[in-house]
Amino acid sequence: MAVPSSGGAPVLTAEEAATEVGHALNKVLGAYRFYAEGHAALAEVQQRLGECVSRYHAVTGEAVVLHIRSSALLLGDVVLVESASAKDSVTRPLFLEGVQEVLWQPGVEAEELGAFLAMWHRALQRTLPPEYDFYTWFWERGFEDIELVVAEVPASAETGESAQTEAQLAEREEQLFADLTRRQSSGAGRRRPVGHDEWLARLEAEVLAPVSAQDLVRSGAPAFEGASDAEVAELRALLERERGGAGVHERSVWMVWGLLAVCREEERVALLGWMEELLSGLVSHGRWAELSQVVQGMTRDARASGARAPDLYAVTRLFFLDAPRFALAQVTAQPGMLLRVLELLSALPRDALQGATDLLFELPSPEARGALAKLLVRRGVSLGVLVTRAASLGEKDLDWLQFLRESGPEAQPLTAALLAHPRSEVRTALLSRLHPRDIEPQRSALLRLLADPEAGVRGAALVLLVRHGVDAAVGPLVSRLEVKLEARERMAVLRALADLGGPLAGAALRTAFEREQDVELKAHCARCIGVLGDPRARPLLEAVASKLFAPRVLKQACREALAQLAPVG
């Protein structure tokens, strides 16, 4: 897959874009050895890395996924960084904490990227604050567009004689690195490839508390399938119990959240259905503080245990199913509630926000739609659905759509979809908002609007094309003269041909002058010929100007036009 870069640069493949990221990342990590944080030289190489990351996003349309190995860092099949010794590898602090992947999502900002790389460098230099390891500090920083995929490694309990000292643990790390990267007896000194799962298994077996495979089997979880109606009713009553007359409470949500961790796969559907009802109830009752606590708590659980990440995504996606989505849309119509809804949505994972595009079309006010659209763009959620559902938008939506349409060439399909909107008032309003840089990309659509069923749209398109001198409009305008038009519109088309000029426009004006029977329109044709300055029309104008009984207004128009014509020859 490859796309052309901006400015006429050579076409990049995904592999070439990945290699660029690797070179830039090496320079940044190397620059930390010579420059302090905040130095202009360091900021420059960080900026170059940000540009390479953005280019990779543009080429692939995907996040930058860095695969962590004991002595190497990979992006897809491209090795970005590789060390001769795992002991000296830049991936060392991440690898030891079970980090499998680092994701730089589309939209990641240079400032956030720089902060992450500074953390990485401090971890390499063992200068993190004493109360933090890399994994903990990462989550407390709350990065928006950088994510880690971590195989959870339980910490050993520090209890009396069984607790290992830091020096002993460091020594054991060195031994594990030596085992995992030992050279084979044959093979020209190449390192024996060891997968990340094998590394974690050894770490658990030799350093940490071992985990039995039986502990991960959920067959012993409480079953809900086949329960009697009375048992289900009792459980539902417990989940929906009112506290102090305030209605559904977050306690019920926490109960379902806990059950999701131990239920069997076939039981998830029923539990998620109950969770959907509870979330809808919390939204309808305006329990924003409880909702915020619930989302934050579930997110903390998922970060602390990688096994709960699927549960987090499944629950947060429920906000955009029919009932919760309708409740959220209705709430935004109340004074001051839009901010509450946006605060809630901003706390959701990006994966869940992919479903928020349906909510965008259900919000009752253009202001609310605009605020949600900005939130989604900031979180890196694609709004390509606006192109296919442009007919659902109205004239008032054009205000907040403006920032999307001006975001770059990738927004041109949205402008084209709006120019083809089924309502003429939307088409007309959009024509008045077009930027000069939109004219050339939308030329075909604008030319089609010259034959739009609505006169107002035709007129607005005509004015726009003439103002920007689009010569390609001459042909469609000549064709318009063959159609029966009102006098005012016919005059506008004739004047547009005169302003655009060219041989085809001149021939059309001469033909119209000869055929026209209405005196006022014929005089207008003469004036337009004068504006164009076509010398080939001189005989036609002189013949009418010399007629004894020709209307005075027509003769005067012909004389004025003759004075404007270019000399013959």
PyMOL commands that set and color helices and strands:
alter all, ss='L'
color gray80, all
select helices_A, chain A and resi 6-8+14-31+40-60+86-88+92-96+110-124+134-141+160-162+166-180+196-206+213-216+229-239+250-260+265-284+288-304+306-320+322-331+337-346+350-353+356-362+366-378+385-388+390-392+395-405+409-419+424-431+436-439+443-449+455-467+471-480+487-500+503-515+519-532+535-545+552-564
alter helices_A, ss='H'
color red, helices_A
select strands_A, chain A and resi 2-4+11-13+64-68+72-75+78-82+99-104+146-150
alter strands_A, ss='S'
color yellow, strands_A
deselect
rebuild
show_as cartoon
